[in-house]
Amino acid sequence: MPKMRDAIAHDPDCRHDRHRRTLAAWLLMVAAMVAVMVTLGGLTRLTGSGLSMTQWNPHHLLPPLDAAQWEEAFALYRQSPEFRLINAGMDLAGYQSIFWLEYVHRLWGRLIGLAFALPLLWFVWRRMVPTGWLPRLLGLLALGGGQGLMGWLMVASGLAERPEVSHFRLAAHLLLALIILAALIWCALALRDHSRQRHRLLFTTLCFVAALALAAMTWGALVAGLDAGRIHNSFPLMQGGWLPSPPLINAVADPASVQYVHRVLAVTVWACLSLLAFWSWRRRGPRPLLLAGAWVQVQAGLGIATVLHGAPLVLAALHQGGAVVLAALLTWALVSVRR
């Protein structure tokens, strides 16, 4: 037995396979951290904490540690439009209550960067990265850096004149996070199973449905940015009609129109994914496709409940978290149909 283990340890194919599994586990761990990051981002928006830190300072990891540092941070916040127009009566204790969630959100993002960059250096040094994979991993690192910059540009849009971030930048921030999450999962699964066969028709169809889902999530972010979930709180009708009133003024800026587009895209995704899951069940297709079809029922229910109750914090946070789960399952399904 010891000789057999030594032979396996020195076999290049076994060693390369072990390296692939290690890299895949690392990428899935980072993907889980990104999923938590998206959830934290949704909570900071819903609790009004996102504009509490008025400076970026990406090299800072520690919060204010004494009374003088807290007063300095609070003084910077008092210069912001949010304090002047909304929270003028807030004291230091109230500021601390909105500070901590945004701080944890930013700190978690920096920890994700370290959790990706430092192991990557180790894997490169130990020559564990398979041929052709280093550019992909560096591309993921660049996307993560771009996400940090996009997050600050989003926050900065709410520190200039109006105490609210640009809903376009909010949507771009969420969209980039979902793309990073999908790319991490895709690379991890591809490392574990690098076959190239695929069911072409199913793969193409699922790509179309995934694109629709990404569009629905983008419009969901626009709904959140415009606070459009607190109007037209009925389903499936909107104020007794199938169209908002007035109908479709601006599909990216008018709150009622944005909510309507999000509804149409979400219902389309629900119908398409439900049919695909039913087909997969009848044909004994990929299990991830069945899971995605099951989860889209949960996500649809969360979306309807969020609208009916006027987007309360818990339901809205669960609905955004559900989108993260759906994005992960769709990515898994796309990789699985290559087999």
C-alpha positions as CSV (number, residue, x, y, z in Angstrom):
1,M,0.0,0.0,0.0
2,P,2.7,2.6,0.8
3,K,4.3,1.9,-2.6
4,M,1.0,2.3,-4.3
5,R,0.5,5.7,-2.6
6,D,4.0,6.8,-3.6
7,A,3.3,5.8,-7.1
8,I,0.1,7.8,-7.2
9,A,1.8,10.8,-5.6
10,H,4.5,10.8,-8.3
11,D,2.1,10.1,-11.2
12,P,1.8,13.4,-13.2
13,D,-1.8,12.8,-14.2
14,C,-2.9,12.2,-10.6
15,R,-0.9,15.2,-9.4
16,H,-2.5,17.5,-12.0
17,D,-5.9,16.1,-11.2
18,R,-5.3,16.9,-7.5
19,H,-4.2,20.4,-8.4
20,R,-7.4,20.9,-10.4
21,R,-9.5,19.8,-7.5
22,T,-7.7,22.1,-5.1
23,L,-8.1,25.1,-7.4
24,A,-11.8,24.2,-7.9
25,A,-12.4,24.1,-4.2
26,W,-10.7,27.5,-3.8
27,L,-12.8,29.1,-6.5
28,L,-16.0,27.7,-5.0
29,M,-15.0,29.1,-1.6
30,V,-14.5,32.6,-3.2
31,A,-17.8,32.2,-5.0
32,A,-19.5,31.6,-1.6
33,M,-17.8,34.7,-0.3
34,V,-19.1,36.7,-3.3
35,A,-22.7,35.4,-2.6
36,V,-22.4,36.6,1.0
37,M,-21.1,40.0,-0.3
38,V,-24.1,40.4,-2.6
39,T,-26.4,39.7,0.4
40,L,-24.6,42.2,2.5
41,G,-24.9,44.8,-0.2
42,G,-28.6,44.3,-0.4
43,L,-28.9,44.8,3.4
44,T,-26.8,48.0,3.3
45,R,-29.2,49.4,0.7
46,L,-32.3,48.3,2.5
47,T,-31.2,49.7,5.9
48,G,-30.0,53.0,4.5
49,S,-26.4,52.3,5.5
50,G,-24.7,52.6,2.1
51,L,-23.8,56.3,2.3
52,S,-22.5,56.3,5.9
53,M,-18.8,56.0,4.8
54,T,-17.9,59.0,2.7
55,Q,-14.4,58.0,1.8
56,W,-13.1,55.0,-0.1
57,N,-9.7,54.3,1.4
58,P,-9.4,50.8,0.1
59,H,-6.1,50.3,2.0
60,H,-7.8,50.8,5.4
61,L,-9.1,47.7,7.1
62,L,-9.8,48.9,10.7
63,P,-12.8,50.9,11.8
64,P,-12.6,54.0,14.0
65,L,-10.9,52.9,17.2
66,D,-11.3,55.8,19.6
67,A,-13.6,58.8,20.2
68,A,-11.5,61.1,18.1
69,Q,-11.6,58.8,15.1
70,W,-15.4,58.4,15.5
71,E,-15.9,62.2,15.6
72,E,-13.8,62.6,12.5
73,A,-15.9,60.0,10.6
74,F,-19.1,61.5,11.8
75,A,-17.9,65.0,10.8
76,L,-17.3,63.8,7.3
77,Y,-20.8,62.2,7.2
78,R,-22.4,65.5,8.4
79,Q,-21.1,67.1,5.2
80,S,-23.0,64.6,3.0
81,P,-26.4,65.4,1.4
82,E,-27.9,62.4,3.2
83,F,-27.2,64.0,6.6
84,R,-28.3,67.5,5.6
85,L,-31.5,66.4,3.9
86,I,-32.6,63.3,5.7
87,N,-30.6,62.6,8.9
88,A,-30.0,66.1,10.2
89,G,-31.1,65.1,13.7
90,M,-28.8,62.1,13.9
91,D,-26.3,61.9,16.8
92,L,-23.1,59.9,17.0
93,A,-24.9,56.7,18.3
94,G,-27.3,56.9,15.4
95,Y,-24.4,57.2,13.0
96,Q,-22.7,54.2,14.5
97,S,-25.8,52.2,13.9
98,I,-25.7,52.7,10.2
99,F,-21.9,52.7,9.9
100,W,-21.2,49.1,11.0
101,L,-23.1,47.3,8.2
102,E,-21.5,49.4,5.5
103,Y,-18.1,48.8,7.1
104,V,-18.6,45.0,7.2
105,H,-19.7,45.1,3.6
106,R,-16.6,46.9,2.5
107,L,-14.3,44.8,4.7
108,W,-15.8,41.6,3.3
109,G,-15.0,42.8,-0.2
110,R,-11.4,43.4,0.7
111,L,-11.2,40.0,2.3
112,I,-12.5,38.5,-0.9
113,G,-9.7,40.2,-2.7
114,L,-7.1,38.8,-0.3
115,A,-8.7,35.3,-0.4
116,F,-8.3,35.4,-4.2
117,A,-5.0,37.1,-4.7
118,L,-2.8,35.5,-2.0
119,P,-3.7,31.8,-2.9
120,L,-3.3,32.6,-6.6
121,L,0.3,33.7,-5.9
122,W,0.9,30.5,-4.0
123,F,-0.6,28.4,-6.8
124,V,1.5,30.1,-9.4
125,W,4.6,29.8,-7.3
126,R,4.0,26.0,-6.8
127,R,3.2,25.6,-10.5
128,M,-0.3,24.3,-9.7
129,V,-2.1,26.3,-12.3
130,P,-3.0,24.2,-15.4
131,T,-1.7,25.3,-18.8
132,G,-3.9,28.1,-20.2
133,W,-5.6,28.9,-16.9
134,L,-3.5,31.8,-15.6
135,P,-5.0,34.4,-18.0
136,R,-8.5,33.3,-16.9
137,L,-7.6,33.6,-13.2
138,L,-6.0,37.0,-13.7
139,G,-9.1,38.1,-15.6
140,L,-11.2,37.1,-12.5
141,L,-8.8,39.1,-10.3
142,A,-9.2,42.2,-12.6
143,L,-13.0,41.8,-12.5
144,G,-12.9,41.8,-8.7
145,G,-10.8,45.0,-8.7
146,G,-13.2,46.6,-11.2
147,Q,-16.1,45.6,-8.9
148,G,-14.5,47.5,-6.0
149,L,-14.1,50.6,-8.1
150,M,-17.7,50.2,-9.4
151,G,-18.9,50.1,-5.8
152,W,-17.2,53.3,-4.9
153,L,-18.5,55.1,-8.1
154,M,-22.0,54.0,-7.0
155,V,-21.5,55.4,-3.5
156,A,-20.0,58.6,-4.8
157,S,-23.1,59.2,-6.9
158,G,-25.0,59.6,-3.7
159,L,-22.5,62.0,-2.1
160,A,-22.7,64.8,-4.6
161,E,-26.1,66.5,-4.7
162,R,-28.9,64.1,-3.9
163,P,-28.8,61.5,-1.0
164,E,-29.4,58.5,-3.2
165,V,-27.1,56.5,-5.5
166,S,-27.6,56.3,-9.2
167,H,-29.9,53.4,-9.9
168,F,-27.9,52.7,-13.1
169,R,-24.7,52.3,-11.1
170,L,-26.5,50.2,-8.6
171,A,-27.6,47.9,-11.4
172,A,-24.1,47.8,-12.9
173,H,-22.7,47.0,-9.4
174,L,-25.1,44.1,-8.9
175,L,-24.7,42.8,-12.5
176,L,-20.9,42.7,-12.3
177,A,-21.2,40.9,-9.0
178,L,-23.4,38.2,-10.5
179,I,-21.1,37.9,-13.5
180,I,-18.1,37.4,-11.2
181,L,-20.1,34.8,-9.2
182,A,-21.0,32.9,-12.4
183,A,-17.5,33.1,-13.7
184,L,-16.1,31.7,-10.5
185,I,-18.5,28.8,-10.4
186,W,-18.0,28.1,-14.2
187,C,-14.2,28.0,-13.8
188,A,-14.4,25.8,-10.7
189,L,-16.7,23.2,-12.4
190,A,-14.7,23.3,-15.6
191,L,-11.6,22.5,-13.6
192,R,-13.3,19.5,-12.0
193,D,-14.7,18.3,-15.3
194,H,-12.9,19.5,-18.4
195,S,-14.9,17.6,-21.0
196,R,-16.0,19.4,-24.1
197,Q,-19.1,17.5,-25.3
198,R,-22.4,19.3,-25.0
199,H,-26.0,19.0,-25.9
200,R,-25.9,21.9,-28.3
201,L,-29.7,22.7,-28.6
202,L,-30.2,22.5,-24.8
203,F,-27.0,24.5,-24.2
204,T,-28.2,27.3,-26.6
205,T,-31.7,27.3,-25.1
206,L,-30.3,27.5,-21.6
207,C,-28.0,30.4,-22.6
208,F,-31.0,32.3,-23.8
209,V,-32.9,31.6,-20.6
210,A,-29.8,32.6,-18.5
211,A,-29.6,35.9,-20.5
212,L,-33.2,36.6,-19.7
213,A,-32.6,35.8,-16.1
214,L,-29.7,38.2,-16.0
215,A,-31.9,40.9,-17.6
216,A,-34.6,40.3,-15.0
217,M,-32.1,40.7,-12.2
218,T,-30.7,43.9,-13.8
219,W,-34.2,45.4,-13.9
220,G,-34.7,44.1,-10.3
221,A,-31.7,46.2,-9.3
222,L,-33.3,49.2,-11.1
223,V,-36.5,48.6,-9.2
224,A,-34.4,48.6,-5.9
225,G,-32.5,51.7,-6.9
226,L,-35.7,53.6,-7.7
227,D,-37.6,52.2,-4.7
228,A,-40.2,51.0,-7.2
229,G,-41.1,48.0,-5.2
230,R,-43.3,50.1,-2.9
231,I,-45.8,51.1,-5.7
232,H,-48.3,49.0,-7.6
233,N,-48.5,46.5,-4.7
234,S,-50.7,44.0,-6.4
235,F,-50.1,40.9,-8.6
236,P,-50.6,40.1,-11.5
237,L,-52.5,43.3,-12.2
238,M,-51.0,46.8,-11.7
239,Q,-53.8,49.1,-10.3
240,G,-56.4,46.9,-11.9
241,G,-54.7,46.7,-15.3
242,W,-52.1,44.7,-17.2
243,L,-50.0,47.8,-17.9
244,P,-48.8,50.5,-15.6
245,S,-50.6,53.9,-15.6
246,P,-49.5,55.8,-17.6
247,P,-48.0,52.9,-19.6
248,L,-44.3,52.5,-20.3
249,I,-43.0,56.1,-20.0
250,N,-39.4,55.1,-19.6
251,A,-38.3,51.5,-19.2
252,V,-35.2,52.4,-17.3
253,A,-36.1,55.5,-15.3
254,D,-39.8,55.6,-14.6
255,P,-40.5,53.5,-11.4
256,A,-43.8,52.0,-12.6
257,S,-42.4,51.2,-16.1
258,V,-39.3,49.7,-14.5
259,Q,-41.4,47.5,-12.2
260,Y,-43.5,46.4,-15.2
261,V,-40.5,45.4,-17.3
262,H,-39.1,43.5,-14.3
263,R,-42.4,41.6,-13.9
264,V,-42.5,40.7,-17.6
265,L,-38.9,39.4,-17.7
266,A,-39.3,37.5,-14.4
267,V,-42.5,35.8,-15.5
268,T,-40.9,34.9,-18.8
269,V,-37.9,33.4,-17.0
270,W,-40.2,31.5,-14.7
271,A,-42.2,30.0,-17.6
272,C,-39.1,29.1,-19.7
273,L,-37.2,27.5,-16.8
274,S,-40.3,25.6,-15.6
275,L,-40.7,24.1,-19.0
276,L,-37.0,23.2,-19.3
277,A,-37.1,21.6,-15.9
278,F,-40.2,19.6,-16.8
279,W,-38.4,18.4,-20.0
280,S,-35.3,17.5,-18.0
281,W,-37.4,15.5,-15.6
282,R,-39.1,13.6,-18.4
283,R,-35.8,12.9,-20.2
284,R,-33.7,12.4,-17.1
285,G,-31.6,15.4,-18.0
286,P,-29.1,17.3,-15.9
287,R,-29.9,17.5,-12.2
288,P,-28.9,21.2,-11.9
289,L,-31.5,22.1,-14.4
290,L,-34.1,20.4,-12.2
291,L,-32.8,22.3,-9.2
292,A,-32.9,25.6,-11.1
293,G,-36.5,24.8,-12.2
294,A,-37.5,24.1,-8.6
295,W,-35.7,27.2,-7.2
296,V,-37.3,29.5,-9.7
297,Q,-40.7,28.6,-8.1
298,V,-39.3,29.8,-4.7
299,Q,-37.8,32.9,-6.3
300,A,-41.1,33.8,-8.0
301,G,-43.0,33.4,-4.8
302,L,-40.5,35.6,-3.0
303,G,-40.9,38.3,-5.7
304,I,-44.7,38.2,-5.6
305,A,-44.7,38.4,-1.8
306,T,-42.2,41.3,-1.9
307,V,-44.5,43.3,-4.2
308,L,-47.7,42.5,-2.3
309,H,-46.2,43.6,1.0
310,G,-44.5,46.8,-0.3
311,A,-40.9,45.5,-0.3
312,P,-40.3,45.0,3.5
313,L,-36.7,44.5,4.5
314,V,-36.8,40.8,5.1
315,L,-38.7,39.8,2.0
316,A,-36.6,42.2,-0.2
317,A,-33.4,40.7,1.2
318,L,-34.6,37.2,0.7
319,H,-35.6,38.0,-2.9
320,Q,-32.2,39.4,-3.7
321,G,-30.5,36.4,-2.1
322,G,-32.8,34.1,-4.1
323,A,-31.5,35.8,-7.3
324,V,-27.9,34.9,-6.3
325,V,-29.0,31.2,-5.7
326,L,-30.7,31.2,-9.1
327,A,-27.6,32.6,-10.9
328,A,-25.5,29.9,-9.3
329,L,-27.8,27.1,-10.3
330,L,-28.1,28.4,-13.9
331,T,-24.3,28.5,-14.1
332,W,-24.1,24.9,-12.8
333,A,-26.8,23.8,-15.3
334,L,-24.9,25.4,-18.2
335,V,-21.7,23.6,-17.3
336,S,-23.5,20.4,-16.8
337,V,-25.1,20.3,-20.3
338,R,-21.6,20.3,-21.8
339,R,-21.2,16.6,-20.7
